[in-house]
Amino acid sequence: SGEKERRCSMNKYPNLQELIKYHPYSEATVCGHAGIEPELLHAILEGSEAFAPAEVIAIARLYECPVDVISCPCLIMLDMTRIRHKKMVRDVVSIYKQLGRMAEGGNNEAEGYLKWAA
């Protein structure tokens, strides 16, 4: 179709792979929240196993995102032509700037978040 393409993969959980890749939570943290062993997580990410519904819910809670983001077989990406996505990016930039001001004022926690985001 002529609509925007979504990057779908053979993996059933491409968004989780991206979260694991770029988020500071370790695979052990993901496994702990889902109540699974690392070997099962690897099998799931390789496509030979699937999550139980409760496991997906636990992981979505960990990442504070909708369950549909974890279970979507297509990689979800920001689309800067959508007003909602523009607002999300604007909000993140605003928070980043606020953290910068707080860190300059000596707030160690804000400084830690900025280091994590770099």
N, CA, C and O atoms as a MOPAC input file, in Angstrom:
PM7 MOZYME 1SCF
protein

 N      0.84000 1    -1.18900 1     0.00000 1
 C      0.00000 1     0.00000 1     0.00000 1
 C      0.87700 1     1.24100 1     0.00000 1
 O      2.08200 1     1.15200 1     0.23400 1
 N      0.28000 1     2.39600 1    -0.26100 1
 C      0.99600 1     3.65100 1    -0.34300 1
 C      1.26800 1     4.27600 1     1.00600 1
 O      1.92400 1     5.31400 1     1.08100 1
 N      0.78000 1     3.66800 1     2.07500 1
 C      1.00800 1     4.21400 1     3.41400 1
 C      2.44500 1     4.01500 1     3.83500 1
 O      3.19300 1     3.25900 1     3.21500 1
 N      2.82100 1     4.70600 1     4.90500 1
 C      4.18500 1     4.59200 1     5.43200 1
 C      4.49800 1     3.12100 1     5.73200 1
 O      3.67900 1     2.38900 1     6.28800 1
 N      5.70100 1     2.72200 1     5.34700 1
 C      6.12000 1     1.34900 1     5.60200 1
 C      6.51500 1     1.18000 1     7.05100 1
 O      7.08500 1     2.08600 1     7.65900 1
 N      6.21500 1     0.03600 1     7.59500 1
 C      6.66900 1    -0.32800 1     8.93500 1
 C      7.71500 1    -1.39800 1     8.75200 1
 O      7.56700 1    -2.30200 1     7.92900 1
 N      8.76400 1    -1.28600 1     9.52000 1
 C      9.83300 1    -2.28000 1     9.41000 1
 C      9.44900 1    -3.50100 1    10.23000 1
 O      9.59200 1    -3.51400 1    11.45300 1
 N      8.96000 1    -4.52400 1     9.54400 1
 C      8.59500 1    -5.76500 1    10.20700 1
 C      9.74800 1    -6.74400 1    10.05100 1
 O     10.46400 1    -6.74300 1     9.05000 1
 N      9.90300 1    -7.56500 1    11.05700 1
 C     11.01600 1    -8.50000 1    11.01300 1
 C     10.50900 1    -9.90900 1    11.24300 1
 O      9.34000 1   -10.12900 1    11.56200 1
 N     11.41200 1   -10.85100 1    11.07400 1
 C     11.08500 1   -12.24100 1    11.35500 1
 C     10.86400 1   -12.42500 1    12.85400 1
 O     10.11300 1   -13.30700 1    13.27300 1
 N     11.50500 1   -11.60900 1    13.64200 1
 C     11.37000 1   -11.64400 1    15.08700 1
 C      9.99500 1   -11.11200 1    15.47100 1
 O      9.54000 1   -10.11100 1    14.91800 1
 N      9.34400 1   -11.76200 1    16.39700 1
 C      8.02300 1   -11.30900 1    16.83600 1
 C      8.09900 1   -10.09800 1    17.76100 1
 O      7.07700 1    -9.46000 1    18.01500 1
 N      9.28700 1    -9.76800 1    18.27000 1
 C      9.41300 1    -8.71100 1    19.27400 1
 C     10.53100 1    -7.71700 1    18.93100 1
 O     11.44600 1    -7.52300 1    19.73100 1
 N     10.46500 1    -7.08200 1    17.74400 1
 C     11.54800 1    -6.16800 1    17.36700 1
 C     11.64800 1    -4.93800 1    18.27300 1
 O     12.74000 1    -4.40500 1    18.47300 1
 N     10.53100 1    -4.49200 1    18.81400 1
 C     10.57500 1    -3.32100 1    19.69700 1
 C     11.25700 1    -3.65200 1    21.01500 1
 O     11.96400 1    -2.81700 1    21.57800 1
 N     11.04700 1    -4.86200 1    21.50700 1
 C     11.74200 1    -5.28400 1    22.72300 1
 C     13.24300 1    -5.37100 1    22.45600 1
 O     14.04400 1    -4.97500 1    23.30300 1
 N     13.62900 1    -5.87900 1    21.29900 1
 C     15.05500 1    -5.94700 1    20.97300 1
 C     15.67000 1    -4.54900 1    20.99800 1
 O     16.78200 1    -4.36800 1    21.49600 1
 N     14.95900 1    -3.57200 1    20.46800 1
 C     15.47000 1    -2.20500 1    20.45900 1
 C     15.52200 1    -1.63900 1    21.87700 1
 O     16.47100 1    -0.94000 1    22.23000 1
 N     14.51500 1    -1.93500 1    22.68600 1
 C     14.52600 1    -1.46000 1    24.07300 1
 C     15.71300 1    -2.05100 1    24.83100 1
 O     16.40600 1    -1.34000 1    25.55900 1
 N     15.94100 1    -3.32900 1    24.66000 1
 C     17.06800 1    -3.98000 1    25.33600 1
 C     18.38300 1    -3.38100 1    24.85100 1
 O     19.31000 1    -3.17600 1    25.63500 1
 N     18.45200 1    -3.10600 1    23.56800 1
 C     19.68000 1    -2.58300 1    22.97000 1
 C     20.01000 1    -1.17500 1    23.47800 1
 O     21.17600 1    -0.87200 1    23.73100 1
 N     19.00400 1    -0.31800 1    23.62800 1
 C     19.25900 1     1.08600 1    23.92000 1
 C     18.88400 1     1.53500 1    25.32500 1
 O     19.26700 1     2.63100 1    25.73500 1
 N     18.16900 1     0.74400 1    26.05500 1
 C     17.73200 1     1.11500 1    27.40800 1
 C     18.73800 1     0.57100 1    28.41400 1
 O     19.36400 1    -0.45800 1    28.16300 1
 N     18.90200 1     1.24200 1    29.54400 1
 C     19.92400 1     0.76700 1    30.49300 1
 C     19.55900 1    -0.50600 1    31.26500 1
 O     20.40900 1    -1.04800 1    31.97200 1
 N     18.33100 1    -0.99400 1    31.15000 1
 C     18.00200 1    -2.24500 1    31.84000 1
 C     18.75000 1    -3.39800 1    31.19100 1
 O     18.79500 1    -3.50300 1    29.96500 1
 N     19.32500 1    -4.24500 1    31.99500 1
 C     20.04500 1    -5.40800 1    31.47600 1
 C     19.05400 1    -6.51300 1    31.10800 1
 O     17.88000 1    -6.46700 1    31.47400 1
 N     19.55400 1    -7.49400 1    30.38100 1
 C     18.71900 1    -8.65500 1    30.07300 1
 C     18.28400 1    -9.35500 1    31.36000 1
 O     17.17600 1    -9.88400 1    31.43700 1
 N     19.15000 1    -9.35600 1    32.36000 1
 C     18.80400 1    -9.98300 1    33.64500 1
 C     17.61100 1    -9.27700 1    34.27900 1
 O     16.75200 1    -9.92100 1    34.88000 1
 N     17.55700 1    -7.95800 1    34.14400 1
 C     16.42600 1    -7.19800 1    34.68800 1
 C     15.14900 1    -7.55600 1    33.94800 1
 O     14.10100 1    -7.75000 1    34.56400 1
 N     15.23600 1    -7.64400 1    32.63100 1
 C     14.07100 1    -8.01900 1    31.82000 1
 C     13.59500 1    -9.41300 1    32.22900 1
 O     12.40100 1    -9.63400 1    32.43100 1
 N     14.52900 1   -10.34100 1    32.34900 1
 C     14.17800 1   -11.71600 1    32.73600 1
 C     13.56000 1   -11.74800 1    34.12900 1
 O     12.58000 1   -12.45600 1    34.36400 1
 N     14.12800 1   -10.98900 1    35.04100 1
 C     13.59000 1   -10.94900 1    36.40700 1
 C     12.16500 1   -10.44500 1    36.44300 1
 O     11.32700 1   -11.00400 1    37.15200 1
 N     11.87700 1    -9.40400 1    35.69400 1
 C     10.50700 1    -8.87000 1    35.67300 1
 C      9.53500 1    -9.83000 1    34.99700 1
 O      8.38100 1    -9.94900 1    35.40700 1
 N     10.01200 1   -10.51200 1    33.96000 1
 C      9.13600 1   -11.44200 1    33.24200 1
 C      9.03700 1   -12.79300 1    33.94300 1
 O      8.13900 1   -13.58500 1    33.65700 1
 N      9.97100 1   -13.05100 1    34.86700 1
 C      9.97600 1   -14.34300 1    35.54800 1
 C     10.44600 1   -15.47300 1    34.65700 1
 O      9.95200 1   -16.59700 1    34.75200 1
 N     11.41500 1   -15.17000 1    33.78000 1
 C     11.92100 1   -16.18900 1    32.86200 1
 C     13.44600 1   -16.26700 1    32.97200 1
 O     14.09000 1   -15.37800 1    33.53000 1
 N     13.99800 1   -17.33400 1    32.43700 1
 C     15.44100 1   -17.52600 1    32.41100 1
 C     16.02500 1   -16.84700 1    31.16900 1
 O     15.33200 1   -16.70100 1    30.16200 1
 N     17.28500 1   -16.43300 1    31.23200 1
 C     17.91600 1   -15.80000 1    30.06500 1
 C     17.86600 1   -16.65000 1    28.79500 1
 O     17.72400 1   -16.12400 1    27.69100 1
 N     17.98500 1   -17.96600 1    28.96200 1
 C     17.94200 1   -18.85200 1    27.79100 1
 C     16.59100 1   -18.73700 1    27.07300 1
 O     16.52900 1   -18.76800 1    25.84400 1
 N     15.52000 1   -18.60500 1    27.85000 1
 C     14.19800 1   -18.46200 1    27.24500 1
 C     14.07800 1   -17.11400 1    26.54200 1
 O     13.51900 1   -17.03700 1    25.44800 1
 N     14.59400 1   -16.05700 1    27.15500 1
 C     14.56500 1   -14.74300 1    26.50900 1
 C     15.28800 1   -14.79900 1    25.16600 1
 O     14.79600 1   -14.26500 1    24.17200 1
 N     16.44200 1   -15.43600 1    25.13400 1
 C     17.20500 1   -15.54500 1    23.88000 1
 C     16.42200 1   -16.34300 1    22.84400 1
 O     16.40000 1   -15.98000 1    21.66800 1
 N     15.78400 1   -17.41900 1    23.27000 1
 C     14.98100 1   -18.23000 1    22.34200 1
 C     13.80200 1   -17.41700 1    21.80400 1
 O     13.45200 1   -17.53000 1    20.62900 1
 N     13.19600 1   -16.60500 1    22.65800 1
 C     12.07600 1   -15.75700 1    22.23500 1
 C     12.55500 1   -14.72500 1    21.22000 1
 O     11.91600 1   -14.51600 1    20.18900 1
 N     13.68100 1   -14.08200 1    21.51600 1
 C     14.19500 1   -13.05500 1    20.61300 1
 C     14.68500 1   -13.63900 1    19.29000 1
 O     14.70000 1   -12.95300 1    18.26900 1
 N     15.08400 1   -14.90800 1    19.31600 1
 C     15.48900 1   -15.59100 1    18.08100 1
 C     14.29300 1   -16.12500 1    17.30300 1
 O     14.44000 1   -16.53100 1    16.15000 1
 N     13.11700 1   -16.13100 1    17.91500 1
 C     11.90500 1   -16.53800 1    17.22700 1
 C     11.48100 1   -17.97300 1    17.41600 1
 O     10.49400 1   -18.40100 1    16.81700 1
 N     12.19700 1   -18.73900 1    18.23500 1
 C     11.82600 1   -20.14300 1    18.40700 1
 C     10.84800 1   -20.36500 1    19.55700 1
 O     10.30000 1   -21.45800 1    19.69900 1
 N     10.62600 1   -19.34500 1    20.37500 1
 C      9.66000 1   -19.41300 1    21.47800 1
 C      8.84500 1   -18.12600 1    21.46800 1
 O      9.15200 1   -17.19500 1    20.72300 1
 N      7.80500 1   -18.07500 1    22.29900 1
 C      6.98100 1   -16.86700 1    22.42200 1
 C      6.73700 1   -16.57800 1    23.90200 1
 O      6.80600 1   -17.46900 1    24.74800 1
 N      6.45600 1   -15.33200 1    24.18300 1
 C      6.12000 1   -14.95200 1    25.55400 1
 C      4.72200 1   -15.40900 1    25.91500 1
 O      3.84700 1   -15.49900 1    25.05400 1
 N      4.51400 1   -15.69300 1    27.17700 1
 C      3.16100 1   -15.85900 1    27.71400 1
 C      2.61100 1   -14.45100 1    27.93000 1
 O      3.38600 1   -13.51800 1    28.14100 1
 N      1.29500 1   -14.28000 1    27.88300 1
 C      0.71800 1   -12.94100 1    28.06400 1
 C      1.19200 1   -12.22400 1    29.33800 1
 O      1.45800 1   -11.02200 1    29.30400 1
 N      1.29600 1   -12.93700 1    30.44100 1
 C      1.72200 1   -12.31200 1    31.70200 1
 C      3.15900 1   -11.79900 1    31.60800 1
 O      3.50800 1   -10.79700 1    32.23400 1
 N      3.98200 1   -12.48300 1    30.83300 1
 C      5.37400 1   -12.06200 1    30.66700 1
 C      5.45800 1   -10.75300 1    29.87900 1
 O      6.24400 1    -9.86600 1    30.21100 1
 N      4.63800 1   -10.64700 1    28.83100 1
 C      4.60700 1    -9.41000 1    28.03900 1
 C      4.12100 1    -8.25200 1    28.89900 1
 O      4.66400 1    -7.15000 1    28.82000 1
 N      3.12000 1    -8.48800 1    29.70500 1
 C      2.58600 1    -7.44300 1    30.58800 1
 C      3.66200 1    -6.98700 1    31.57200 1
 O      3.81400 1    -5.78900 1    31.81100 1
 N      4.39700 1    -7.92100 1    32.13600 1
 C      5.45200 1    -7.58300 1    33.09400 1
 C      6.54700 1    -6.75900 1    32.43100 1
 O      7.05400 1    -5.81000 1    33.02900 1
 N      6.91300 1    -7.10400 1    31.22100 1
 C      7.95600 1    -6.36300 1    30.50700 1
 C      7.45900 1    -4.97000 1    30.13400 1
 O      8.20800 1    -3.99700 1    30.22600 1
 N      6.21800 1    -4.87300 1    29.72100 1
 C      5.64600 1    -3.55600 1    29.39700 1
 C      5.63700 1    -2.66200 1    30.63900 1
 O      5.90300 1    -1.46400 1    30.54100 1
 N      5.33800 1    -3.22800 1    31.78300 1
 C      5.38300 1    -2.45100 1    33.03600 1
 C      6.80900 1    -1.99000 1    33.32700 1
 O      7.02200 1    -0.84900 1    33.73700 1
 N      7.77900 1    -2.86800 1    33.11700 1
 C      9.17600 1    -2.51000 1    33.34200 1
 C      9.56300 1    -1.30200 1    32.49600 1
 O     10.15900 1    -0.35500 1    33.00800 1
 N      9.23400 1    -1.32700 1    31.22300 1
 C      9.60600 1    -0.25100 1    30.31200 1
 C      8.60400 1     0.90600 1    30.30900 1
 O      8.81400 1     1.91600 1    29.63700 1
 N      7.52200 1     0.75100 1    31.05800 1
 C      6.47900 1     1.77800 1    31.14200 1
 C      5.95900 1     2.13500 1    29.75000 1
 O      5.89000 1     3.30400 1    29.36800 1
 N      5.59900 1     1.09600 1    29.01300 1
 C      5.05100 1     1.30300 1    27.67200 1
 C      3.83100 1     0.40100 1    27.49800 1
 O      3.64100 1    -0.54300 1    28.26500 1
 N      3.00700 1     0.68900 1    26.49700 1
 C      1.85200 1    -0.18500 1    26.24800 1
 C      2.27900 1    -1.60100 1    25.87100 1
 O      3.32300 1    -1.79700 1    25.24800 1
 N      1.48000 1    -2.56800 1    26.24500 1
 C      1.74000 1    -3.97600 1    25.89700 1
 C      1.86600 1    -4.12600 1    24.38400 1
 O      2.67300 1    -4.91900 1    23.89800 1
 N      1.06700 1    -3.36400 1    23.64300 1
 C      1.09700 1    -3.46000 1    22.18500 1
 C      2.45900 1    -3.08700 1    21.60200 1
 O      2.82000 1    -3.57700 1    20.53200 1
 N      3.21400 1    -2.24100 1    22.27500 1
 C      4.54800 1    -1.88400 1    21.79200 1
 C      5.45500 1    -3.10100 1    21.87100 1
 O      6.21800 1    -3.37100 1    20.94300 1
 N      5.37700 1    -3.82900 1    22.96400 1
 C      6.21100 1    -5.02700 1    23.13000 1
 C      5.79100 1    -6.11300 1    22.15100 1
 O      6.64600 1    -6.75700 1    21.54400 1
 N      4.50600 1    -6.32500 1    21.98800 1
 C      4.02600 1    -7.45700 1    21.18800 1
 C      3.86900 1    -7.15100 1    19.69600 1
 O      3.57000 1    -8.06100 1    18.92200 1
 N      4.06000 1    -5.90200 1    19.27100 1
 C      3.91200 1    -5.55300 1    17.85200 1
 C      5.03700 1    -6.20100 1    17.03300 1
 O      6.20900 1    -6.05400 1    17.38300 1
 N      4.70300 1    -6.91200 1    15.95400 1
 C      5.73800 1    -7.56000 1    15.14900 1
 C      6.48900 1    -6.58600 1    14.24100 1
 O      7.45300 1    -6.97200 1    13.57900 1
 N      6.05300 1    -5.33100 1    14.20800 1
 C      6.71400 1    -4.30900 1    13.39700 1
 C      7.41500 1    -3.31300 1    14.30400 1
 O      6.90900 1    -2.95900 1    15.36900 1
 N      8.57000 1    -2.87200 1    13.87400 1
 C      9.32000 1    -1.88800 1    14.63200 1
 C      8.57400 1    -0.56800 1    14.58200 1
 O      8.30200 1    -0.03900 1    13.50500 1
 N      8.25000 1    -0.04500 1    15.73600 1
 C      7.50800 1     1.21500 1    15.82400 1
 C      8.51200 1     2.35200 1    15.84700 1
 O      9.44500 1     2.36900 1    16.65000 1
 N      8.30000 1     3.30100 1    14.94400 1
 C      9.21900 1     4.42500 1    14.84300 1
 C      8.43400 1     5.73400 1    14.91300 1
 O      7.25700 1     5.79300 1    14.55800 1
 N      9.11200 1     6.77200 1    15.37500 1
 C      8.48500 1     8.08100 1    15.38400 1
 C      8.28200 1     8.56000 1    13.95600 1
 O      9.12500 1     8.33700 1    13.08700 1
 N      7.16600 1     9.21400 1    13.72700 1
 C      6.84700 1     9.78900 1    12.43000 1
 C      6.65000 1    11.28500 1    12.65200 1
 O      5.61300 1    11.70400 1    13.16800 1
 N      7.63100 1    12.08700 1    12.27000 1
 C      7.60000 1    13.51500 1    12.57500 1
 C      6.55600 1    14.28200 1    11.77800 1
 O      6.44600 1    15.49900 1    11.92600 1
 N      5.79000 1    13.59900 1    10.94000 1
 C      4.66200 1    14.27300 1    10.29400 1
 C      3.41500 1    14.20200 1    11.16700 1
 O      2.42000 1    14.86800 1    10.88300 1
 N      3.46100 1    13.39700 1    12.23000 1
 C      2.31500 1    13.27600 1    13.13400 1
 C      2.44900 1    14.27000 1    14.28400 1
 O      3.50300 1    14.36300 1    14.91300 1
 N      1.40400 1    14.99100 1    14.54700 1
 C      1.40700 1    16.00500 1    15.60800 1
 C      1.73400 1    15.38300 1    16.95000 1
 O      2.49400 1    15.95900 1    17.72800 1
 N      1.17900 1    14.22800 1    17.23400 1
 C      1.41500 1    13.56200 1    18.51300 1
 C      2.90500 1    13.25000 1    18.70900 1
 O      3.44100 1    13.42900 1    19.80300 1
 N      3.56100 1    12.78900 1    17.65900 1
 C      4.97900 1    12.46400 1    17.75700 1
 C      5.82100 1    13.73000 1    17.90500 1
 O      6.79800 1    13.73800 1    18.65300 1
 N      5.45100 1    14.80100 1    17.19600 1
 C      6.16000 1    16.07500 1    17.35300 1
 C      6.06400 1    16.55400 1    18.79700 1
 O      7.04800 1    17.03100 1    19.36300 1
 N      4.87700 1    16.42700 1    19.39400 1
 C      4.68900 1    16.85100 1    20.77900 1
 C      5.54000 1    15.99500 1    21.72000 1
 O      6.14300 1    16.51400 1    22.66000 1
 N      5.58800 1    14.69600 1    21.46900 1
 C      6.39700 1    13.81600 1    22.31300 1
 C      7.86500 1    14.23600 1    22.27400 1
 O      8.52300 1    14.30900 1    23.31200 1
 N      8.37200 1    14.51100 1    21.07600 1
 C      9.77200 1    14.92000 1    20.94000 1
 C      9.99200 1    16.26500 1    21.62100 1
 O     10.99700 1    16.45600 1    22.30700 1
 N      9.06600 1    17.19000 1    21.43900 1
 C      9.17100 1    18.50400 1    22.08500 1
 C      9.19500 1    18.35800 1    23.60200 1
 O      9.95700 1    19.04900 1    24.27800 1
 N      8.36700 1    17.46400 1    24.14400 1
 C      8.33600 1    17.22700 1    25.59100 1
 C      9.65500 1    16.65000 1    26.08400 1
 O     10.14200 1    17.04200 1    27.14400 1
 N     10.23800 1    15.72900 1    25.33200 1
 C     11.51100 1    15.13200 1    25.72300 1
 C     12.61200 1    16.19100 1    25.70800 1
 O     13.43600 1    16.24400 1    26.62100 1
 N     12.62700 1    17.01900 1    24.69300 1
 C     13.63200 1    18.08800 1    24.61100 1
 C     13.47600 1    19.03700 1    25.79200 1
 O     14.47000 1    19.46800 1    26.37600 1
 N     12.25500 1    19.35900 1    26.14200 1
 C     11.99600 1    20.25000 1    27.28000 1
 C     12.51200 1    19.64000 1    28.58300 1
 O     13.13500 1    20.32900 1    29.39100 1
 N     12.25500 1    18.37100 1    28.78100 1
 C     12.73300 1    17.68100 1    29.99000 1
 C     14.25900 1    17.64700 1    30.00200 1
 O     14.87600 1    17.85700 1    31.04600 1
 N     14.85900 1    17.38900 1    28.86300 1
 C     16.32400 1    17.34800 1    28.76700 1
 C     16.92300 1    18.70300 1    29.15100 1
 O     17.90200 1    18.76600 1    29.89400 1
 N     16.33700 1    19.77300 1    28.64600 1
 C     16.81900 1    21.11800 1    28.97700 1
 C     16.64500 1    21.40500 1    30.47000 1
 O     17.52700 1    21.98900 1    31.09900 1
 N     15.51100 1    20.99400 1    31.03000 1
 C     15.26100 1    21.18900 1    32.45600 1
 C     16.29300 1    20.42300 1    33.28800 1
 O     16.80100 1    20.94200 1    34.28200 1
 N     16.59600 1    19.20700 1    32.88500 1
 C     17.62500 1    18.42900 1    33.57800 1
 C     18.98000 1    19.13800 1    33.50700 1
 O     19.73500 1    19.14100 1    34.47900 1
 N     19.28400 1    19.73600 1    32.35300 1
 C     20.53000 1    20.47500 1    32.20600 1
 C     20.61800 1    21.63700 1    33.17800 1
 O     21.66000 1    21.86400 1    33.79400 1
 N     19.52300 1    22.37000 1    33.31500 1
 C     19.50300 1    23.49300 1    34.26800 1
 C     19.64900 1    22.98700 1    35.70000 1
 O     20.34600 1    23.59700 1    36.51100 1
 N     18.99500 1    21.88300 1    36.00600 1
 C     19.08200 1    21.32100 1    37.35400 1
 C     20.50800 1    20.83800 1    37.64900 1
 O     21.02500 1    21.04700 1    38.74600 1
 N     21.12800 1    20.19800 1    36.67100 1
 C     22.49600 1    19.70400 1    36.84700 1
 C     23.46300 1    20.86500 1    37.04800 1
 O     24.37200 1    20.78300 1    37.87500 1
 N     23.26900 1    21.94300 1    36.29500 1
 C     24.11100 1    23.12500 1    36.46500 1
 C     23.95300 1    23.70600 1    37.87100 1
 O     24.88500 1    24.30800 1    38.40400 1
 N     22.78500 1    23.52600 1    38.46300 1
 C     22.51100 1    24.00100 1    39.82000 1
 C     23.02400 1    23.04900 1    40.89700 1
 O     22.81100 1    23.28600 1    42.08600 1
 N     23.69600 1    21.97600 1    40.48900 1
 C     24.28400 1    21.06200 1    41.45100 1
 C     23.46400 1    19.83500 1    41.77600 1
 O     23.79700 1    19.11000 1    42.71400 1
 N     22.40400 1    19.58000 1    41.03500 1
 C     21.56000 1    18.41400 1    41.28400 1
 C     22.24100 1    17.17600 1    40.70500 1
 O     22.29600 1    17.00700 1    39.48700 1
 N     22.75700 1    16.31400 1    41.57300 1
 C     23.48700 1    15.11100 1    41.14200 1
 C     22.59300 1    14.10100 1    40.42700 1
 O     23.03100 1    13.42700 1    39.49500 1
 N     21.35300 1    14.00000 1    40.86100 1
 C     20.44000 1    13.05500 1    40.21200 1
 C     20.18300 1    13.48100 1    38.76300 1
 O     20.18700 1    12.64500 1    37.85900 1
 N     19.96100 1    14.78100 1    38.54500 1
 C     19.76300 1    15.28700 1    37.18400 1
 C     21.01300 1    15.04800 1    36.34600 1
 O     20.91400 1    14.67900 1    35.17600 1
 N     22.17600 1    15.25400 1    36.93100 1
 C     23.43300 1    15.02500 1    36.23100 1
 C     23.56700 1    13.55500 1    35.82400 1
 O     24.04800 1    13.24400 1    34.73400 1
 N     23.13900 1    12.66000 1    36.71100 1
 C     23.16700 1    11.23500 1    36.40100 1
 C     22.25900 1    10.89200 1    35.21800 1
 O     22.63700 1    10.10000 1    34.35400 1
 N     21.06500 1    11.48400 1    35.17700 1
 C     20.16700 1    11.23800 1    34.04700 1
 C     20.78300 1    11.74200 1    32.74200 1
 O     20.65900 1    11.09000 1    31.70500 1
 N     21.43600 1    12.88400 1    32.79000 1
 C     22.06600 1    13.42100 1    31.59000 1
 C     23.20000 1    12.51900 1    31.10400 1
 O     23.36800 1    12.31900 1    29.90100 1
 N     23.96700 1    11.98300 1    32.02900 1
 C     25.04200 1    11.04400 1    31.65200 1
 C     24.44600 1     9.78500 1    31.01900 1
 O     24.96200 1     9.26700 1    30.02900 1
 N     23.34500 1     9.30400 1    31.61500 1
 C     22.68500 1     8.11800 1    31.09300 1
 C     22.16100 1     8.36900 1    29.67500 1
 O     22.20400 1     7.47500 1    28.83000 1
 N     21.66800 1     9.58500 1    29.41400 1
 C     21.08100 1     9.90600 1    28.11100 1
 C     22.11800 1    10.12700 1    27.03300 1
 O     21.79600 1    10.09000 1    25.84500 1
 N     23.36500 1    10.35700 1    27.42900 1
 C     24.41500 1    10.66100 1    26.43700 1
 C     24.84300 1     9.44100 1    25.66100 1
 O     25.71300 1     9.53400 1    24.79600 1

